[in-house]
Amino acid sequence: MPSITSEQLPLAYVITPPSSEEAVFEAMVDGWVRKQRETGRFQASTLDFRERIVRRFAVFTGAHPWHWSSEQVDRWATHLTAELGRAQSTVCRYQAVLRLFCDYAASPRDGWPEWCEDRFGTAPAQICPEVTTVRQGDRRRRPMTREEVQLFLDHADSQVEATTRQGGKGAMARFRDATVFKVLYAWGLRCSEASALNLDDFRRHPRAPELGRFGALRIRSGGRASGLSQRRRTVLSVMPWAVEAVQEYLAEIRPGYRVSQLPALWPTERGGRLRAREIEERFAAYRDALGLDRTLTPLCLRSAYMAHLLEDGAELAFVQEQVGHRFGVTTAICAGSTEGNRRDG
């Protein structure tokens, strides 16, 4: 068998063993830029622009590519358009760059997925599929209708029953997932926020004494804009039916995971924490099974929360505080409303 030189190996396997995740990210970006440069088809200014966009996104998320998710792309797009006033065409250009980078990082040809999976337990993935970059800010970010939310949550519940009837081992996970989706909608959360929830994040609140220790939900990992620390908030529970769903999950399902030392609200069969990307993947599977609009994402449940509260008469300022937005116009845009423009005027 012929020997293989270091030049023939994927870059991920010949870099000096990294001392940190940041070192791996630097090697990944450098490899991507070098590979493009070697084609001779791109000017230096183009490569500099692409590298800047990838690094800006990394700063915005505060995460490395193996932890990125499509939710973060949506949040970035909203930040760019609603808060920074960037044109839609500019946002689409940025997303196209991210898509190119993710194609490289997620390709097995260059070895990064296996390298990251071995060391960090998760691998880079394509978070900017083409369908989302073309229509970003249009159909993609619309709130789910009440009928779609009900259909989706009913389907999630039916998967628990179907798995139980079949005698499968995944009934607990399907029940957990169904409860996660109810929490995303009923408290207006992002996937990353739901993933980070711990058992003690539910707490009493004087405005909802009838809900006991589930009167409010503490969010410790809220969204953040570039250069700013993560915003923490407390979300008042406004949908008692969802509180009942969480109580049932905690009483009947979570104890079955036998992870008494794990604080995570949503444990996995392996004793870890349910990740945001896993929530997104389960959402997509249910959405496609129902034949719903493929541009819908879990953030559309969050947008539906905002839209439905406003439709039911809630003040924009209250909804803004609930979801943790810095600007009311951001809340209005995500809710598909012009109310923010009138009130923030």
C-alpha positions as CSV (number, residue, x, y, z in Angstrom):
1,M,0.0,0.0,0.0
2,P,1.6,3.4,-1.0
3,S,2.4,5.8,1.7
4,I,0.4,9.0,2.1
5,T,2.2,12.3,2.6
6,S,0.9,15.1,4.8
7,E,0.2,17.1,1.7
8,Q,-2.3,14.5,0.6
9,L,-4.2,14.4,3.9
10,P,-7.2,16.7,4.6
11,L,-6.1,19.9,6.3
12,A,-8.0,18.9,9.5
13,Y,-5.6,16.0,10.0
14,V,-2.3,17.8,9.4
15,I,-2.6,20.9,11.5
16,T,-0.8,21.0,14.8
17,P,-3.0,19.5,17.5
18,P,-5.0,22.5,18.5
19,S,-4.8,23.9,22.0
20,S,-8.3,25.4,21.9
21,E,-11.5,25.5,19.9
22,E,-10.4,28.9,18.6
23,A,-7.3,27.3,17.1
24,V,-9.5,24.8,15.2
25,F,-11.7,27.7,14.0
26,E,-8.7,29.6,12.8
27,A,-7.4,26.6,10.9
28,M,-10.8,26.0,9.4
29,V,-11.2,29.5,8.1
30,D,-7.6,29.6,6.8
31,G,-8.1,26.3,5.0
32,W,-11.3,27.6,3.4
33,V,-9.6,30.8,2.2
34,R,-6.5,28.9,0.9
35,K,-8.7,26.5,-1.0
36,Q,-10.5,29.3,-2.8
37,R,-7.2,31.2,-3.5
38,E,-5.7,28.1,-5.1
39,T,-8.4,28.0,-7.7
40,G,-7.2,31.4,-9.1
41,R,-10.7,32.5,-9.8
42,F,-11.2,35.0,-6.9
43,Q,-9.7,38.4,-6.3
44,A,-8.0,39.1,-3.0
45,S,-10.8,41.6,-2.2
46,T,-13.5,38.9,-2.6
47,L,-11.6,36.5,-0.3
48,D,-11.1,39.3,2.3
49,F,-14.9,40.1,2.2
50,R,-15.9,36.4,2.6
51,E,-13.5,35.9,5.5
52,R,-14.8,39.1,7.2
53,I,-18.5,37.9,6.9
54,V,-17.7,34.5,8.4
55,R,-15.8,36.1,11.3
56,R,-18.6,38.6,11.9
57,F,-21.1,35.8,12.1
58,A,-18.9,33.9,14.6
59,V,-18.7,37.0,16.8
60,F,-22.4,37.6,16.6
61,T,-23.2,34.0,17.7
62,G,-20.4,33.8,20.2
63,A,-20.0,30.2,18.9
64,H,-17.8,28.1,16.6
65,P,-19.1,26.5,13.3
66,W,-19.7,23.1,14.9
67,H,-22.2,24.8,17.2
68,W,-23.9,27.0,14.6
69,S,-27.6,26.5,13.7
70,S,-30.1,27.9,11.2
71,E,-31.8,29.7,14.1
72,Q,-28.6,31.9,14.5
73,V,-28.8,32.7,10.8
74,D,-32.4,34.0,11.2
75,R,-31.4,36.0,14.3
76,W,-28.5,37.6,12.5
77,A,-30.7,38.5,9.5
78,T,-33.3,40.1,11.8
79,H,-30.5,42.0,13.6
80,L,-29.1,43.2,10.3
81,T,-32.3,44.3,8.8
82,A,-34.4,45.5,11.8
83,E,-31.7,46.9,14.0
84,L,-28.9,47.9,11.6
85,G,-31.0,48.8,8.6
86,R,-29.1,46.6,6.1
87,A,-30.8,46.1,2.7
88,Q,-32.3,42.7,1.9
89,S,-29.9,42.2,-0.9
90,T,-27.0,42.8,1.5
91,V,-28.3,40.2,3.9
92,C,-28.7,37.7,1.0
93,R,-25.0,38.3,0.0
94,Y,-23.9,37.6,3.6
95,Q,-26.0,34.4,3.7
96,A,-24.5,33.2,0.4
97,V,-21.0,33.6,1.9
98,L,-22.1,31.6,5.0
99,R,-23.5,28.9,2.7
100,L,-20.2,28.6,0.9
101,F,-18.3,28.3,4.1
102,C,-20.6,25.7,5.6
103,D,-20.3,23.7,2.4
104,Y,-16.6,23.5,3.0
105,A,-16.8,22.9,6.8
106,A,-19.4,20.2,6.5
107,S,-17.8,18.4,3.6
108,P,-16.2,15.0,4.6
109,R,-13.6,15.6,1.9
110,D,-11.7,18.1,4.1
111,G,-12.1,16.0,7.3
112,W,-13.6,18.7,9.5
113,P,-16.9,16.9,10.4
114,E,-15.0,13.8,11.8
115,W,-12.3,16.0,13.4
116,C,-14.9,18.1,15.3
117,E,-17.2,15.2,16.1
118,D,-14.2,13.4,17.8
119,R,-13.1,16.4,19.8
120,F,-16.3,18.4,20.5
121,G,-19.1,15.9,20.1
122,T,-20.7,17.8,17.3
123,A,-19.8,18.6,13.7
124,P,-20.3,21.6,11.3
125,A,-23.5,21.4,9.2
126,Q,-25.0,23.3,6.4
127,I,-27.1,26.0,8.2
128,C,-27.9,28.1,5.1
129,P,-29.7,25.8,2.7
130,E,-30.4,27.5,-0.6
131,V,-34.2,27.8,-0.1
132,T,-33.7,29.9,3.0
133,T,-31.2,32.4,1.4
134,V,-33.4,33.2,-1.5
135,R,-36.5,34.1,0.5
136,Q,-35.0,35.3,3.8
137,G,-37.1,38.0,5.4
138,D,-40.1,37.2,3.2
139,R,-42.1,34.0,3.6
140,R,-39.4,32.3,5.8
141,R,-39.9,34.5,8.8
142,R,-43.7,34.7,8.8
143,P,-45.3,33.6,12.0
144,M,-47.1,30.3,11.9
145,T,-50.9,30.7,11.9
146,R,-52.9,29.4,14.8
147,E,-54.1,26.6,12.7
148,E,-50.6,25.6,11.8
149,V,-49.4,25.7,15.4
150,Q,-52.3,23.5,16.5
151,L,-51.8,21.1,13.6
152,F,-48.1,20.9,14.4
153,L,-48.5,20.4,18.1
154,D,-51.2,17.8,17.6
155,H,-48.9,15.9,15.2
156,A,-46.1,16.0,17.8
157,D,-48.5,14.5,20.4
158,S,-49.6,11.8,17.9
159,Q,-46.0,10.7,17.5
160,V,-45.9,9.8,21.2
161,E,-49.0,7.7,20.8
162,A,-47.7,6.0,17.6
163,T,-44.3,5.2,19.1
164,T,-45.9,3.8,22.2
165,R,-48.3,1.6,20.2
166,Q,-45.4,0.2,18.2
167,G,-43.5,-0.7,21.3
168,G,-40.5,1.5,20.3
169,K,-37.9,2.8,22.7
170,G,-38.3,6.4,21.5
171,A,-41.6,7.2,23.2
172,M,-39.9,9.2,26.0
173,A,-38.0,11.2,23.5
174,R,-41.1,11.9,21.4
175,F,-42.9,13.1,24.5
176,R,-39.9,15.3,25.5
177,D,-39.8,16.7,21.9
178,A,-43.6,17.4,21.9
179,T,-43.2,19.3,25.2
180,V,-40.2,21.3,23.9
181,F,-42.3,22.5,21.0
182,K,-45.1,23.6,23.3
183,V,-42.5,25.5,25.4
184,L,-41.0,27.2,22.3
185,Y,-44.5,28.5,21.4
186,A,-45.9,29.2,24.8
187,W,-42.9,31.2,26.1
188,G,-41.7,32.5,22.8
189,L,-38.3,30.9,22.9
190,R,-35.5,30.3,20.5
191,C,-34.1,26.7,20.2
192,S,-30.9,27.7,21.9
193,E,-32.8,29.2,24.8
194,A,-34.9,26.1,25.2
195,S,-31.9,23.8,24.9
196,A,-30.2,25.7,27.8
197,L,-33.1,25.4,30.2
198,N,-32.5,23.8,33.6
199,L,-35.0,22.3,36.0
200,D,-34.8,25.3,38.4
201,D,-35.5,27.9,35.7
202,F,-39.2,27.8,36.3
203,R,-40.1,30.0,39.3
204,R,-43.0,31.7,41.1
205,H,-44.2,35.1,39.9
206,P,-46.5,37.5,41.7
207,R,-48.5,38.2,38.5
208,A,-49.3,34.5,38.1
209,P,-49.7,33.0,41.7
210,E,-52.2,30.4,40.4
211,L,-49.4,28.7,38.5
212,G,-47.3,28.1,41.5
213,R,-43.6,27.6,40.8
214,F,-44.4,27.8,37.0
215,G,-45.4,31.4,37.0
216,A,-42.4,32.5,35.1
217,L,-39.4,31.1,33.2
218,R,-35.8,32.4,33.6
219,I,-33.9,32.6,30.4
220,R,-30.1,32.6,31.0
221,S,-28.9,32.3,27.4
222,G,-30.8,35.0,25.4
223,G,-29.9,36.3,22.0
224,R,-27.1,38.8,21.7
225,A,-25.9,41.4,19.2
226,S,-22.4,41.7,18.1
227,G,-20.1,43.0,20.9
228,L,-22.8,42.8,23.6
229,S,-23.2,40.4,26.4
230,Q,-26.1,37.9,26.4
231,R,-29.4,39.3,27.6
232,R,-31.0,37.5,30.4
233,R,-34.7,37.8,31.1
234,T,-37.7,36.4,32.9
235,V,-40.7,35.4,30.8
236,L,-44.1,35.5,32.4
237,S,-46.2,32.3,31.8
238,V,-49.3,33.4,29.9
239,M,-50.5,30.0,28.6
240,P,-51.7,27.7,31.5
241,W,-52.2,24.8,29.2
242,A,-48.5,24.7,28.4
243,V,-47.7,24.8,32.2
244,E,-49.8,21.6,32.5
245,A,-47.8,20.0,29.7
246,V,-44.5,20.8,31.4
247,Q,-45.8,19.5,34.7
248,E,-46.9,16.2,33.1
249,Y,-43.5,15.9,31.4
250,L,-41.6,16.5,34.7
251,A,-43.8,14.1,36.6
252,E,-44.0,11.2,34.2
253,I,-41.2,11.4,31.6
254,R,-38.1,13.1,32.7
255,P,-37.6,10.7,35.7
256,G,-37.3,7.9,33.2
257,Y,-34.0,9.3,31.9
258,R,-32.3,8.5,35.2
259,V,-30.1,11.6,35.1
260,S,-30.7,12.9,38.6
261,Q,-27.4,14.8,38.7
262,L,-28.0,16.5,35.3
263,P,-29.7,20.0,35.7
264,A,-30.9,20.1,32.0
265,L,-34.6,20.2,31.6
266,W,-34.4,18.2,28.3
267,P,-31.9,15.3,28.8
268,T,-31.0,12.8,26.1
269,E,-30.8,9.0,26.2
270,R,-27.0,9.4,26.5
271,G,-27.2,11.6,29.5
272,G,-26.5,14.8,27.7
273,R,-28.5,18.0,26.9
274,L,-30.8,18.2,23.9
275,R,-29.1,20.5,21.4
276,A,-30.7,23.3,19.4
277,R,-29.8,21.6,16.1
278,E,-31.6,18.5,17.2
279,I,-34.7,20.5,18.0
280,E,-34.5,22.1,14.5
281,E,-34.1,18.7,12.8
282,R,-37.1,17.3,14.7
283,F,-39.2,20.3,13.7
284,A,-38.2,19.9,10.1
285,A,-39.2,16.2,10.1
286,Y,-42.6,17.0,11.5
287,R,-43.1,20.0,9.3
288,D,-42.3,17.9,6.2
289,A,-44.5,15.0,7.3
290,L,-47.4,17.4,7.5
291,G,-46.7,19.0,4.2
292,L,-46.3,22.4,5.7
293,D,-44.5,25.3,4.1
294,R,-40.8,24.2,4.0
295,T,-39.7,27.7,4.8
296,L,-41.1,27.4,8.3
297,T,-38.5,26.9,11.1
298,P,-38.8,26.8,14.9
299,L,-38.4,30.5,15.0
300,C,-41.8,30.7,13.3
301,L,-43.3,29.3,16.5
302,R,-41.6,32.1,18.4
303,S,-42.9,34.7,15.9
304,A,-46.3,33.1,16.2
305,Y,-46.1,33.7,20.0
306,M,-45.5,37.4,19.4
307,A,-48.2,37.7,16.7
308,H,-50.9,35.9,18.7
309,L,-50.2,37.9,21.8
310,L,-50.5,41.2,19.9
311,E,-53.7,39.9,18.1
312,D,-55.1,39.1,21.6
313,G,-54.6,42.7,22.7
314,A,-51.2,42.6,24.5
315,E,-49.1,45.8,24.4
316,L,-46.1,45.8,22.1
317,A,-43.9,46.8,25.0
318,F,-45.0,43.8,27.0
319,V,-44.3,41.4,24.1
320,Q,-41.0,43.0,23.5
321,E,-40.0,42.5,27.1
322,Q,-41.2,38.9,27.0
323,V,-39.1,37.9,24.0
324,G,-36.0,40.0,25.0
325,H,-35.8,42.3,21.9
326,R,-33.8,45.6,22.3
327,F,-36.2,47.4,19.9
328,G,-40.0,47.3,19.5
329,V,-39.6,47.4,15.8
330,T,-37.8,44.1,15.9
331,T,-40.7,42.5,17.7
332,A,-43.2,44.0,15.3
333,I,-41.3,42.8,12.2
334,C,-40.9,39.3,13.6
335,A,-44.6,39.2,14.4
336,G,-45.5,40.3,10.9
337,S,-47.0,43.6,12.2
338,T,-46.6,47.3,11.4
339,E,-47.4,48.2,15.0
340,G,-43.8,48.8,15.9
341,N,-43.4,51.4,13.2
342,R,-46.4,53.3,14.6
343,R,-45.5,53.0,18.3
344,D,-41.8,53.5,18.0
345,G,-42.3,56.2,15.4
